[in-house]
């Protein structure tokens, strides 16, 4: 077993200042964003809160609630909102979304205020140190961000849907990235976050770009946070190539193997640019047999999805069955 001190060593810890808003270059591709995730399989619904700002001071937000328990998805989105350079994440408001970062990389309070079918009061409390992509030996891929953190935590609060209050106390996830975001640079990715308690957490991001497979991520278990070294992933999908189940065997730098199995209970196709679709799949998961919650996001070029829409994918890969 390798020395487990690498990810947990002081030199790998990201400076707390980076949980604040950054000064970006004056460019539309320069971007800073925050994401907060919530999966409630017992309610057959999930939601996420996403807010961003570019280097020109134009901000946006998205609050999406989806799944069989919702019916028609709740989608509250805005973009192009002017925000001053002085606005920070200690008191951030765009559209109906309000974010207050507390102690850096430790806690946050997110609210989606009244005005639509759904409202949210969501508190996040981290259960492990923030994992920074930039701490990897090859750094953070430059088309994704200058740097990016991922972090799981305990989440609690109330989701109000069509006047019904749904209290929750479960596990969840957040990320924070800043730098360049070029959506079309990546040809495909699989982004997974999963938790089966406070000390059984897995995250990985496997992306295909420039003819290479790039991998970042971590496993938190047995009291130790360790970087992911390899991932073997397979998945089932429907006729739209939307994933319905995922199997991942994750090996980390401590030599540990961790198995994540997930079944999608709520899916939202998120068009983030004219060229890119993110299939957002919220899942009931097991991690080494322990039940939990998670989410798998798969990125696809929209032109690719349009192309394959003419083929029957319901039985699996057309490669194995022959194309007309």
ABEGO torsion letter per residue (X at the ends): XBBAAAAABAAABBBAAAABBBBBBBBAABBBBBBBBBBBAAAGBBBBBBBBBBAAGBBBBBBBBBEAAAEBBBBBBBBGBBBBAABBAABBBBEABBBBBBBBGABBBBBBBBGBABBBBBBBBBABBBBBAAABAAEBBAAABABBBBBBBBBBEBBBBGGBBBBBBBBBBBBBBBEBBBAAABABBBBBBBBBEAABBBBBBBBBBGGBBBBBEBBBBGGBBBBBABBBBBBBBBAAGBBABBBBBBBBAAGBBBBBBBBBABBBBBBABAABBBBBBBBBBBBGGBBBBBBBBBBBBAAAAAAAAABBAAAEBAAAAEBX
